[in-house]
Amino acid sequence: AQTVTQSQPEMSVQEAETVTLSCTYDTSESDYYLFWYKQPPSRQMILVIRQEAYKQQNATENRFSVNFQKAAKSFSLKISDSQLGDAAMYFCAYRKTSYDKVIFGPGTSLSVIP
Amino acid sequence: NAGVTQTPKFRVLKTGQSMTLLCAQDMNHEYMYWYRQDPGMGLRLIHYSVGEGTTAKGEVPDGYNVSRLKKQNFLLGLESAAPSQTSVYFCASSYSISSGKQETQYFGPGTRLLVL
């Protein structure tokens, strides 16, 4: 069965600095999708970034980028120039291509220090 | 375009009571999902649907039933609520992979349920 692990329950970063959130996953599939979702105190789940496993190029979205290491089954999220609004729970998620369930990690709570 | 909406936003039930949570989406998505979120456990899939009239079990289906009579609506029912079902419930929807469109899941705002 596929699993998603986030080994950092809590992290903090100084405003304007860079922080990296870790995620590892376990799968025997070769094709799949990976996601990072952000959940602010409002509880709304917001998609931050997605990565297709067949693409070697790491996805980027403005200040957010990923380091996708397929062989190591690692999918970390880098947030550059951190802003106060980045404070939230961040969930790493996996989805098998031919399967429509999304498996979520336990989350990392990110605090941004002014 | 409201996206994914959930009704109600908050509800308190007594043990043994029943209720239905409503999820609606206006994006013409084929797939819909119900998750529950508990502290330290991320989101766990309860049930999902890949089309009108079809449903399937997720990771934690016990104690819940669902129905997808219309494409835009996905109902989650609790027939006899238990304190263990106290949680925040999220609905999500997405295009199907076979549609060729991006299959990213879009989430509703959540329903907080307290069972006493």
Boltz contact constraints between the chains, C-beta under 6 A:
constraints:
  - contact:
      token1: [A, 43]
      token2: [B, 110]
      max_distance: 6.0
  - contact:
      token1: [A, 44]
      token2: [B, 109]
      max_distance: 6.0
  - contact:
      token1: [A, 45]
      token2: [B, 107]
      max_distance: 6.0
  - contact:
      token1: [A, 47]
      token2: [B, 104]
      max_distance: 6.0
  - contact:
      token1: [A, 91]
      token2: [B, 42]
      max_distance: 6.0
  - contact:
      token1: [A, 100]
      token2: [B, 31]
      max_distance: 6.0
  - contact:
      token1: [A, 101]
      token2: [B, 45]
      max_distance: 6.0
  - contact:
      token1: [A, 102]
      token2: [B, 105]
      max_distance: 6.0
  - contact:
      token1: [A, 104]
      token2: [B, 42]
      max_distance: 6.0
  - contact:
      token1: [A, 104]
      token2: [B, 43]
      max_distance: 6.0
  - contact:
      token1: [A, 105]
      token2: [B, 42]
      max_distance: 6.0
  - contact:
      token1: [A, 106]
      token2: [B, 40]
      max_distance: 6.0
  - contact:
      token1: [A, 106]
      token2: [B, 42]
      max_distance: 6.0
  - contact:
      token1: [A, 107]
      token2: [B, 42]
      max_distance: 6.0
